[in-house]
Amino acid sequence: MMTGTTKFSTFQAQATLAIPLYSHKVVAGFPSPADDYLEGTFCLNEMLIKHPAATFMVRAAGESMINAGIEENDHLIVDRSLTPKDNDIVIAAVDGQLTVKRFQKKGEAVFLQPDNPRFATIEVKENSEITIFGVVTNIIKHVRK
């Protein structure tokens, strides 16, 4: 298995966006009275990007990771500085094919596991060329299309 640098370019944010953060939690069940107490601000850069120089974003395609909550056109934030651990979701290239899957290591064997039973596990064979581009740290979804 090989990890390394990528052809993905890095982007350094020039400005941060701080949005209002309210202290009241929104109940996803029976509604509760509104509380308009402003707690402070929330910086999306700090929340989503821990290592700016090593972070990039890609858009998901397909349905192989649907049970992990990754759907078509979701934006995946990927950190290249993280070493993949068992069960991490990674962006990898296997024999030149880019994919997003769960990283699994059993002894010396490496597998890329989909989160949809309709798709097959990819066993990384000894003669396979694999590059792990990074670990997915966040998913950005659009709920209104």
One Martini backbone bead per residue (centre of mass of N, CA, C, O) as a GRO file, in nm:
protein
  145
    1MET     BB    1   0.100   0.034   0.018
    2MET     BB    2   0.022   0.378  -0.072
    3THR     BB    3   0.124   0.697   0.020
    4GLY     BB    4   0.062   1.049  -0.084
    5THR     BB    5   0.082   1.259  -0.308
    6THR     BB    6  -0.097   1.489  -0.511
    7LYS     BB    7  -0.287   1.655  -0.769
    8PHE     BB    8  -0.418   1.803  -0.558
    9SER     BB    9  -0.503   2.106  -0.472
   10THR     BB   10  -0.453   2.368  -0.266
   11PHE     BB   11  -0.641   2.577  -0.029
   12GLN     BB   12  -0.632   2.905   0.089
   13ALA     BB   13  -0.802   3.077   0.297
   14GLN     BB   14  -0.868   3.430   0.316
   15ALA     BB   15  -1.144   3.378   0.466
   16THR     BB   16  -1.381   3.393   0.714
   17LEU     BB   17  -1.684   3.238   0.844
   18ALA     BB   18  -1.910   3.388   1.068
   19ILE     BB   19  -2.179   3.251   1.237
   20PRO     BB   20  -2.448   3.223   1.406
   21LEU     BB   21  -2.489   3.090   1.748
   22TYR     BB   22  -2.721   2.902   1.905
   23SER     BB   23  -2.800   2.746   2.212
   24HIS     BB   24  -3.037   2.616   2.091
   25LYS     BB   25  -3.182   2.326   2.029
   26VAL     BB   26  -3.304   2.122   1.773
   27VAL     BB   27  -3.581   1.935   1.753
   28ALA     BB   28  -3.641   1.600   1.604
   29GLY     BB   29  -3.949   1.634   1.708
   30PHE     BB   30  -4.095   1.776   1.940
   31PRO     BB   31  -4.164   2.085   1.983
   32SER     BB   32  -4.011   2.376   2.114
   33PRO     BB   33  -3.949   2.651   2.245
   34ALA     BB   34  -3.807   2.931   2.157
   35ASP     BB   35  -3.453   3.036   2.154
   36ASP     BB   36  -3.279   3.360   2.108
   37TYR     BB   37  -2.996   3.289   2.212
   38LEU     BB   38  -2.683   3.418   2.166
   39GLU     BB   39  -2.367   3.263   2.189
   40GLY     BB   40  -2.226   3.329   1.900
   41THR     BB   41  -1.979   3.208   1.691
   42PHE     BB   42  -1.918   3.022   1.379
   43CYS     BB   43  -1.647   2.847   1.229
   44LEU     BB   44  -1.615   2.661   0.953
   45ASN     BB   45  -1.312   2.622   0.926
   46GLU     BB   46  -1.260   2.507   1.215
   47MET     BB   47  -1.466   2.268   1.194
   48LEU     BB   48  -1.367   2.133   0.897
   49ILE     BB   49  -1.048   2.240   0.924
   50LYS     BB   50  -0.740   2.127   1.060
   51HIS     BB   51  -0.552   2.101   0.774
   52PRO     BB   52  -0.524   2.317   0.528
   53ALA     BB   53  -0.265   2.214   0.358
   54ALA     BB   54  -0.415   1.899   0.358
   55THR     BB   55  -0.682   2.002   0.214
   56PHE     BB   56  -0.971   1.869   0.037
   57MET     BB   57  -1.225   1.854  -0.228
   58VAL     BB   58  -1.498   1.634  -0.314
   59ARG     BB   59  -1.724   1.467  -0.525
   60ALA     BB   60  -1.976   1.252  -0.520
   61ALA     BB   61  -2.036   0.923  -0.666
   62GLY     BB   62  -2.285   0.727  -0.630
   63GLU     BB   63  -2.386   0.424  -0.400
   64SER     BB   64  -2.155   0.276  -0.215
   65MET     BB   65  -2.203   0.501   0.053
   66ILE     BB   66  -2.503   0.535   0.161
   67ASN     BB   67  -2.475   0.406   0.465
   68ALA     BB   68  -2.269   0.661   0.534
   69GLY     BB   69  -2.414   0.927   0.394
   70ILE     BB   70  -2.319   0.903   0.091
   71GLU     BB   71  -2.405   1.105  -0.182
   72GLU     BB   72  -2.483   1.238  -0.453
   73ASN     BB   73  -2.290   1.541  -0.457
   74ASP     BB   74  -2.134   1.531  -0.224
   75HIS     BB   75  -1.911   1.686  -0.004
   76LEU     BB   76  -1.568   1.605   0.054
   77ILE     BB   77  -1.355   1.615   0.325
   78VAL     BB   78  -0.992   1.596   0.294
   79ASP     BB   79  -0.717   1.446   0.478
   80ARG     BB   80  -0.372   1.394   0.409
   81SER     BB   81  -0.241   1.381   0.714
   82LEU     BB   82  -0.389   1.119   0.755
   83THR     BB   83  -0.385   0.804   0.884
   84PRO     BB   84  -0.531   0.525   0.816
   85LYS     BB   85  -0.787   0.359   0.975
   86ASP     BB   86  -0.987   0.141   1.076
   87ASN     BB   87  -1.290   0.246   0.908
   88ASP     BB   88  -1.213   0.457   0.740
   89ILE     BB   89  -1.271   0.709   0.515
   90VAL     BB   90  -1.151   0.699   0.175
   91ILE     BB   91  -0.931   0.814  -0.073
   92ALA     BB   92  -0.874   0.613  -0.368
   93ALA     BB   93  -0.636   0.441  -0.580
   94VAL     BB   94  -0.705   0.165  -0.802
   95ASP     BB   95  -0.557   0.115  -1.076
   96GLY     BB   96  -0.658   0.433  -1.143
   97GLN     BB   97  -0.916   0.418  -0.954
   98LEU     BB   98  -1.141   0.624  -0.813
   99THR     BB   99  -1.236   0.614  -0.454
  100VAL     BB  100  -1.488   0.554  -0.196
  101LYS     BB  101  -1.397   0.403   0.122
  102ARG     BB  102  -1.342   0.163   0.352
  103PHE     BB  103  -1.085   0.100   0.566
  104GLN     BB  104  -0.922  -0.229   0.574
  105LYS     BB  105  -0.730  -0.430   0.811
  106LYS     BB  106  -0.604  -0.778   0.779
  107GLY     BB  107  -0.324  -0.776   0.869
  108GLU     BB  108  -0.189  -0.750   0.546
  109ALA     BB  109  -0.467  -0.696   0.450
  110VAL     BB  110  -0.648  -0.496   0.207
  111PHE     BB  111  -0.959  -0.308   0.223
  112LEU     BB  112  -1.244  -0.186   0.030
  113GLN     BB  113  -1.546  -0.077   0.173
  114PRO     BB  114  -1.860  -0.070   0.125
  115ASP     BB  115  -2.197   0.100   0.209
  116ASN     BB  116  -2.324  -0.138   0.014
  117PRO     BB  117  -2.446  -0.455  -0.062
  118ARG     BB  118  -2.434  -0.414  -0.390
  119PHE     BB  119  -2.126  -0.404  -0.329
  120ALA     BB  120  -1.796  -0.477  -0.364
  121THR     BB  121  -1.517  -0.571  -0.234
  122ILE     BB  122  -1.183  -0.447  -0.223
  123GLU     BB  123  -0.901  -0.624  -0.291
  124VAL     BB  124  -0.569  -0.572  -0.224
  125LYS     BB  125  -0.337  -0.670  -0.415
  126GLU     BB  126  -0.006  -0.718  -0.455
  127ASN     BB  127  -0.028  -0.603  -0.772
  128SER     BB  128  -0.154  -0.354  -0.673
  129GLU     BB  129  -0.230  -0.013  -0.715
  130ILE     BB  130  -0.207   0.213  -0.431
  131THR     BB  131  -0.369   0.526  -0.328
  132ILE     BB  132  -0.384   0.735  -0.054
  133PHE     BB  133  -0.521   1.060  -0.028
  134GLY     BB  134  -0.734   1.028   0.222
  135VAL     BB  135  -0.942   1.142   0.485
  136VAL     BB  136  -1.262   1.157   0.569
  137THR     BB  137  -1.415   1.421   0.779
  138ASN     BB  138  -1.649   1.541   0.584
  139ILE     BB  139  -1.996   1.622   0.505
  140ILE     BB  140  -2.164   1.796   0.242
  141LYS     BB  141  -2.502   1.893   0.227
  142HIS     BB  142  -2.792   1.918   0.022
  143VAL     BB  143  -3.139   1.977   0.099
  144ARG     BB  144  -3.165   2.186  -0.136
  145LYS     BB  145  -3.222   2.156  -0.497
   0.00000   0.00000   0.00000
